[in-house]
Amino acid sequence: MLTKAGILPLACSLVLGACATMEAEKTSTIAQATLTDTAGVSVGSVRIEQSGTALSLLADVRGLSSGQHGIHLHTTGKCEAPSFTSAGGHLNPTAHQHGSMNPAGPHLGDLPNITVAADGTGSVRVPMTGSAAAVLTNLFDADGTAIVVHAGPDDYKTDPSGNSGGRIACGVLSRAG
C-alpha cells in the first residue's frame, strides 16, 4: 500500500521518465553523409540531427592519422577524388571571414577540429548556429553541400581555410529518410 510519502517519489519518477522519453523522441536525423578518402574507401560518417529547433552536426571517423584535423562544410555537394576541390570553398552564406578566433568570422562552414586518437578513430558533436530553417536552406541549396576533413588542424583564424592543409576525406550531405 502506498502512503503519501511513497506517492510523491513515484509521481516524480514517472514525470521525469516521461520527460526523458519525450526528449529522446524529439531528436531525428535529417541529413547524412558517408566520408570517403582519396582512394574511395569509407572513413566515417556525418549526420545532422534536429532536436526541437536546434541542429547539431555529428561526425565519426576511422582510419585517419592521429591528431587534430580541420573539418568544414563546403559550398558544393560534389566530392571528386583525389583532391576534392570539386567541393568548392567553405559554406559562407553570410560573407564572413573564416574562423571563430577571427574578428570578422566565423561562417556557417566553420566547425571545431576533430581529434583522432592513436587508433585512427575520432568524433565531434557541434551545435549549429542560426535558425534550423536558414541552416537547412543553405545546406540543401541547388548544388548541395559537402563536408571535408583536412590533413591538419584548423587554426580558427586564417582566412579562407584555417590553414588546415589538403583535403583527405569528403562526403556529400543528403536528406535522411
C-alpha positions as CSV (number, residue, x, y, z in Angstrom):
1,M,0.0,0.0,0.0
2,L,1.3,3.4,-1.0
3,T,1.5,6.1,1.6
4,K,1.6,9.9,0.9
5,A,5.3,9.7,1.4
6,G,5.6,7.0,-1.2
7,I,3.3,8.7,-3.8
8,L,5.5,11.8,-4.3
9,P,8.7,9.9,-5.3
10,L,6.7,7.6,-7.6
11,A,5.0,10.6,-9.3
12,C,8.3,12.4,-9.7
13,S,9.9,9.3,-11.2
14,L,7.0,8.9,-13.7
15,V,7.1,12.6,-14.7
16,L,10.9,12.6,-15.1
17,G,10.8,9.4,-17.1
18,A,8.2,10.7,-19.4
19,C,10.2,13.9,-20.0
20,A,13.3,11.9,-20.8
21,T,11.3,9.8,-23.2
22,M,9.7,12.8,-24.9
23,E,13.2,14.5,-25.3
24,A,14.7,11.4,-26.9
25,E,11.7,11.1,-29.3
26,K,12.2,14.7,-30.5
27,T,15.7,14.1,-31.9
28,S,15.8,13.0,-35.5
29,T,18.4,12.6,-38.2
30,I,17.6,15.0,-41.0
31,A,20.8,14.7,-43.1
32,Q,23.7,12.3,-43.5
33,A,26.9,11.7,-45.5
34,T,29.5,9.0,-45.8
35,L,33.1,10.2,-45.7
36,T,35.5,8.6,-48.2
37,D,39.2,9.1,-48.5
38,T,41.1,9.9,-51.7
39,A,41.1,6.2,-52.7
40,G,37.3,6.0,-52.3
41,V,37.4,4.0,-49.0
42,S,34.8,4.8,-46.4
43,V,36.5,6.5,-43.4
44,G,33.4,7.7,-41.5
45,S,30.0,9.3,-41.4
46,V,28.3,12.6,-40.7
47,R,24.8,13.3,-39.6
48,I,22.8,16.3,-38.8
49,E,20.3,15.9,-36.0
50,Q,17.4,18.1,-35.1
51,S,16.0,18.3,-31.6
52,G,13.2,20.8,-31.4
53,T,14.5,23.9,-33.2
54,A,18.2,23.1,-32.6
55,L,20.5,21.4,-35.1
56,S,23.7,19.5,-34.3
57,L,26.4,18.0,-36.6
58,L,27.9,14.7,-35.5
59,A,30.9,13.3,-37.3
60,D,32.6,9.9,-36.7
61,V,35.9,9.0,-38.4
62,R,38.1,5.9,-38.6
63,G,41.4,5.1,-40.3
64,L,42.8,8.6,-40.2
65,S,46.1,9.7,-38.9
66,S,46.1,10.7,-35.2
67,G,46.0,14.3,-34.2
68,Q,43.7,17.2,-34.9
69,H,42.1,17.7,-38.3
70,G,40.1,20.6,-39.7
71,I,36.6,19.7,-40.7
72,H,34.3,22.1,-42.6
73,L,31.1,22.4,-44.6
74,H,31.8,23.3,-48.2
75,T,29.7,25.0,-50.8
76,T,29.2,22.3,-53.4
77,G,27.8,18.8,-52.8
78,K,30.5,17.1,-55.0
79,C,33.4,15.0,-53.9
80,E,35.7,14.2,-56.8
81,A,38.9,12.4,-55.6
82,P,41.8,12.8,-55.3
83,S,41.8,16.5,-54.4
84,F,38.1,17.1,-53.5
85,T,38.4,20.6,-54.9
86,S,35.0,20.0,-56.5
87,A,33.5,20.7,-53.1
88,G,34.4,24.4,-53.5
89,G,35.2,26.7,-50.7
90,H,33.7,26.9,-47.2
91,L,30.0,27.3,-46.9
92,N,29.7,31.0,-46.1
93,P,26.3,32.5,-46.9
94,T,26.9,35.5,-44.6
95,A,30.2,36.5,-46.3
96,H,32.1,36.4,-43.0
97,Q,35.8,35.6,-42.8
98,H,37.0,32.2,-41.6
99,G,37.4,31.2,-38.0
100,S,35.9,31.6,-34.5
101,M,39.1,33.5,-33.5
102,N,38.9,35.9,-36.4
103,P,37.2,39.2,-35.5
104,A,35.5,39.1,-39.0
105,G,34.3,35.5,-38.6
106,P,33.0,32.9,-38.3
107,H,30.9,31.5,-41.1
108,L,28.5,28.5,-41.3
109,G,31.2,26.2,-42.7
110,D,33.4,26.6,-39.7
111,L,33.5,23.7,-37.3
112,P,35.8,22.8,-34.5
113,N,38.7,20.4,-35.2
114,I,38.1,16.7,-34.9
115,T,40.6,14.9,-32.7
116,V,41.7,11.5,-34.0
117,A,43.1,9.1,-31.4
118,A,46.1,6.8,-31.9
119,D,43.8,4.0,-33.1
120,G,42.6,6.3,-36.0
121,T,39.1,7.0,-34.6
122,G,37.6,10.3,-33.6
123,S,34.3,12.0,-33.3
124,V,32.9,15.5,-32.9
125,R,29.5,16.9,-32.0
126,V,28.8,20.5,-32.9
127,P,25.7,22.7,-32.3
128,M,24.9,24.6,-35.5
129,T,24.2,28.3,-35.2
130,G,21.3,30.0,-36.8
131,S,17.7,29.0,-37.2
132,A,17.1,25.4,-38.4
133,A,15.2,26.8,-41.4
134,A,18.0,29.0,-42.5
135,V,20.7,26.4,-42.0
136,L,18.8,23.8,-43.9
137,T,18.1,26.2,-46.7
138,N,21.8,26.8,-47.0
139,L,22.8,23.1,-46.8
140,F,20.2,22.0,-49.4
141,D,20.5,24.7,-52.0
142,A,20.7,23.9,-55.7
143,D,24.2,22.5,-55.6
144,G,24.1,20.9,-52.2
145,T,26.8,20.8,-49.5
146,A,29.9,18.6,-48.9
147,I,31.7,18.0,-45.6
148,V,35.5,17.9,-45.9
149,V,38.2,16.6,-43.5
150,H,41.6,18.2,-43.9
151,A,45.1,16.9,-43.3
152,G,46.0,19.3,-40.5
153,P,44.3,21.3,-37.7
154,D,42.3,24.5,-38.3
155,D,43.9,27.5,-36.6
156,Y,40.4,29.1,-36.4
157,K,41.6,32.5,-37.8
158,T,43.4,32.3,-41.2
159,D,41.0,33.2,-44.0
160,P,39.8,31.5,-46.1
161,S,40.5,27.9,-44.8
162,G,42.1,28.0,-41.4
163,N,45.5,26.9,-42.8
164,S,44.3,23.3,-42.3
165,G,46.1,21.6,-45.2
166,G,44.9,19.3,-48.0
167,R,41.6,17.6,-48.2
168,I,41.8,14.0,-47.2
169,A,38.2,12.9,-46.9
170,C,34.9,14.2,-48.3
171,G,31.2,13.3,-48.2
172,V,28.0,14.8,-49.7
173,L,25.2,15.7,-47.4
174,S,21.8,14.2,-48.4
175,R,18.5,14.4,-46.7
176,A,17.8,11.5,-44.4
177,G,14.7,9.4,-45.0
